[in-house]
Amino acid sequence: MAREPIGKLISHLHRQNQKKLVKQFVPYGIGSGGQHSFLKLILSRPGITQDQLTAELKFDKATTARSVKQLENSGYIERKDDPNDRRSHLLYPTPKAIDFFPVLQSILDEFNKSLVGHLTDEEVEQLHFLLQKISQNEE
């Protein structure tokens, strides 16, 4: 029996997991497109620009723009003019986002635990090491 290609397995796992995460975030007004990833980065780096978000999270500009707009409409972030660049906006978390952060982190932590729950600690370390190695090779 032929083994599934690694790329296919990773892609399938990613799609499956995104569907699960979206279901958990919908009650909080956070949708698909990696919005939780954008919000988490904005919370950790207040004043980040959309271009910096795009580069750091490796999404395309259109996905970043849609996600930022949705997070803004949901009251999680606000844009402020960048005093150093008139064409750019700085993104800041709102008090709603700051209050939501422990919930966000808890959902992500529990999700990650369930993802590798059937693996030993050693297998988790090995998987983490190998995925980082693959990821660094692709950059």
N, C-alpha and C positions, 0 to 999 in steps of 0.2 A: 504494500500500500504506500502510495506517495505521500510525503509529508506536505502540509500546507506551507506555502512560501511565508517567510517571516513577515514581510511587508503586509501581506494579506491578513495575517493574524493580528498584527498591530493595528491595522486599519479597522478591522472588525471590532476589536476590543475598544478602540477609541469611540466608534459610533455607538456601541452598546452603552458605554459608560456615560457618554454625553446625554443620551436619552434618559438615563437614570438620574443624573444630576439635574437636568432641566426640570424633571418632575418634582424634585425636592425644592427647587428654588422658585417655581411658579407662584406658590402662595405669598412670596415676598416681593413679587413684581419684577423678578429677575428672570430673563428669558434665555434663549439659546444664543449661539454665536460666541460663546465663551465670555459672556457678560460678567460672570463671577470672577474670571481671571483678570479682567480689566479692573473691576472694583477692588479686588484684593491688592493689585499693584498701585492703584491710586491711593488706597488707604495707607500703604507702606511708604509711598513716595509722593506726598502732597505737593502739588505744583508741577507735576510732570506734564509734558505736552503730548498731544495726540501722536505726533511723529515718534516721540520716544516710546510711547506705548506700542505702536506698530512694530518698531525695531526690536524692542525687548521681548515681546510676546510672539513675534514672528507671524502676525496676522497681516492680511492685506489692508490697504488704507480704507477701502470701502467697508470692510467688516468692522474696523476700528471706529469709523465714523458712525455707523449704525448703532453699535454697542454703546458708544459714548452718548449719543442722542437719547437712546432708550434709558440709560442710567440717569441722565439729566431729567428726562420726563418723569421718571419714577421717584425723583427727589433724592437720589443717592449721591449725586455729584453736582458741582457747579463749575462753570467756566468763568475765568477772569482774564481780562486782557493781559498779554505779556508785555511788560513795559520795555523789554529789549527787542521785541519783534511785533510790529503791528499786525502781521498776518497770522500770528499764533495766539493760542489761548492756553492758559495754565489750568489744570484740572485739580479740583480740591474735593475731598469728601465733605458731605454735609453732616450735621449732627445725627440725622437718621442713619447714615452709613456708619458712623462711628459707633452708634448704639447697636447696629446690626452686626458689627465685626465678630463678636464672640459666637453668634449664631452661625455666621458664614464659616468661621474656622472650625467649629464643631461639626458642621455638615461635611466639610472636606476631610477632616480627620477621621470621622466615622466611615466615610466612603472609602478612604484609602485603606483603613483596617479591614473592611469587608472584602476589598479587592484582593488582598493577599492573605486573608484569614486561614486559608488551607495550606499555606506554606510555612516551613520552619523559619526561625530567625535567620539561620544561615542561608537558606534559599532566598529570603527577602534581600539580604545583603548582596548576594551574588547577582540577583536580578537587577537590583539598583545599580551595581557596578557595571554590568553589561549594557544596560540601557543608556547609562551616562557615556560609556565608551562609544556606543553606536551614535549617540546624539552629537558628541564632539567630533566624530569623524565626518558627519554630514555638514558641519558648519564651514 
